[in-house]
Amino acid sequence: MSRRIVIVGGGASGTLVATHLAQQATQALDVLIVEPRPRLGEGVAYSTTDDQHLLNVPASGMSALLDDSQHFARWASVDGDAFVPRRKYADYLRQTLASSVGGNSRVALRHVQLPAQHVSVSPLVVTAGDTDLQADAIVIALGNAAPTCPDWVNRLDASRVVRDPWQLGALDQIADGARVLCIGTGLTFVDVAVTLAGRGCRVTATSRHRLLPTVHAPASAANSTAGASNSTAGALPHSFSTPGDVACWVRNQPDWRAAFAALRPETQRIWRGFGDGGQRQFLRHARRYWDVHRHRMAPEVARLLDDHIARGNVRIQPESAHDLAQSPEFDVVVLCTGPDDTLALTCPPLSSLLAVGQARSGPHAMGIDTDADTGQLLSANGEPVPGVYAIGPMRRGTLWESTAIPEIRSEARRLAALLLV
Ligand SMILES: Cc1cc2nc3c(=O)[nH]c(=O)nc-3n(C[C@H](O)[C@H](O)[C@H](O)COP(=O)(O)OP(=O)(O)OC[C@H]3O[C@@H](n4cnc5c(N)ncnc54)[C@H](O)[C@@H]3O)c2cc1C
């Protein structure tokens, strides 16, 4: 009889798990992906239809396959340092999944196009619509939650607020030429600003310190540092005791981008090594600075944004968003605050696991708590929950760096190997 693995969520993470299962399976295997969207691989990040929205990682960092770093670049016919439109990445993930399944006759794949409403543990069952899907193992890949919503936004006229700019069609509801206030200045803001400014909107964002995401090195500079990234960043110490030690090490490196590149493969280990106190310290004092240096814009996107700023179509103001949002000066308020990691367990299907003590919030109330090595969910009393695993951004509290493809594909390959034992 086939072993059956049910994956809940068919964005990039769910699709990558299925791909790695198909690549590794040596016995009959049924893979079911429960995903309400019509197309796998898109999820929140890769469902945009705007070609100005580029990947924020160069093509050489976006391969689905760990052993073939140029797999995506070859597929897209670009150099490894190119930044490809995000829309194309979902096509790549789907085609890689299809060819992995097609290349392994033991594997059958089914997309159940429904939202999962319920997950239960003994026995392992995912309920979607009227159907109970029995499983030998369940992988939770529900990804990015809706944006954080400050309390005061709930008191604004709801018709003026776009709560989730990544919902399909959300930005289409904003009239061309509208006066838009964005709350937040991270990468979501950058995408929203280039789309809306391109449609004649006047976009304002607020940031006390006027901090915007930093920019990837242009291709020529990237080429010269990529090969030398190990030499331009000094050797990493064996361990960092505190976030302050990391900041100090980065400051002493001649090239901060190379320093971040050197830290990247070690970030999960460093995060775990901080322990609870150090992690809190990081979140309180260093998170914003980490985010703007680690999550960078493609050079092309930065040029486009600079151009809009120079022409006055986009403004970054130091005033409080709360005060500006009350002003009749703006037609629409768009939440660009980034995912609210505390929401993961509050909505179906995970609320069903929380209700029976088979899941708990991740460290610092971020996402869902998992065993750091296996990804297995941890119950209310910290015991691994048999047969239920999580992958991707929901593991941020446990691993910190678990949101982007370079980490997700490693998690996917490890998890596939574990599930097939
Ligand atoms: C706008 C944006 C741009 C990004 N750009 C990059 C980039 O360029 N490079 C990079 O490496 N990383 C990028 N990231 C990071 C990104 O988080 C990951 O790359 C990856 O897309 C995460 O995929 P995911 O499948 O875990 O989550 P998601 O994309 O959030 O997918 C979760 C899926 O779960 C589904 N779902 C929701 N509820 C249910 C339910 N009840 N039942 C079943 N399914 C359900 C959703 O429909 C969705 O398809 C970006 C993130 C965002 C938000």
The ligand as a Gaussian input file, in Angstrom:
#p B3LYP/6-31G(d) Opt

LIG

0 1
 C        5.747000      39.598000      -1.086000
 C        6.823000      38.623000      -0.768000
 C        7.922000      38.493000      -1.602000
 C        8.905000      37.561000      -1.314000
 N        9.975000      37.453000      -2.161000
 C       10.903000      36.509000      -1.915000
 C       12.011000      36.322000      -2.803000
 O       12.149000      37.033000      -3.789000
 N       12.918000      35.366000      -2.526000
 C       12.785000      34.570000      -1.411000
 O       13.646000      33.705000      -1.204000
 N       11.768000      34.738000      -0.552000
 C       10.834000      35.674000      -0.781000
 N        9.787000      35.832000       0.090000
 C        9.725000      34.977000       1.278000
 C        8.603000      33.969000       1.139000
 O        8.005000      33.913000       2.420000
 C        9.037000      32.585000       0.752000
 O        9.880000      32.644000      -0.355000
 C        7.907000      31.636000       0.369000
 O        7.126000      32.205000      -0.637000
 C        7.043000      31.197000       1.514000
 O        6.155000      30.264000       0.979000
 P        5.068000      29.510000       1.832000
 O        4.495000      28.479000       0.957000
 O        5.651000      29.057000       3.126000
 O        4.032000      30.608000       2.243000
 P        2.853000      31.310000       1.421000
 O        3.365000      31.851000       0.154000
 O        2.231000      32.258000       2.378000
 O        1.850000      30.126000       1.076000
 C        0.961000      29.550000       2.006000
 C       -0.150000      28.863000       1.245000
 O       -1.103000      28.327000       2.176000
 C       -2.374000      28.440000       1.584000
 N       -3.436000      28.365000       2.607000
 C       -3.890000      29.336000       3.429000
 N       -4.880000      28.843000       4.223000
 C       -5.038000      27.550000       3.888000
 C       -5.892000      26.503000       4.363000
 N       -6.789000      26.701000       5.342000
 N       -5.780000      25.278000       3.798000
 C       -4.865000      25.039000       2.824000
 N       -4.036000      25.994000       2.334000
 C       -4.125000      27.228000       2.866000
 C       -2.356000      29.783000       0.892000
 O       -3.347000      29.853000      -0.121000
 C       -0.929000      29.794000       0.316000
 O       -0.873000      29.307000      -0.993000
 C        8.801000      36.761000      -0.163000
 C        7.690000      36.911000       0.677000
 C        6.706000      37.814000       0.377000
 C        5.520000      37.935000       1.300000

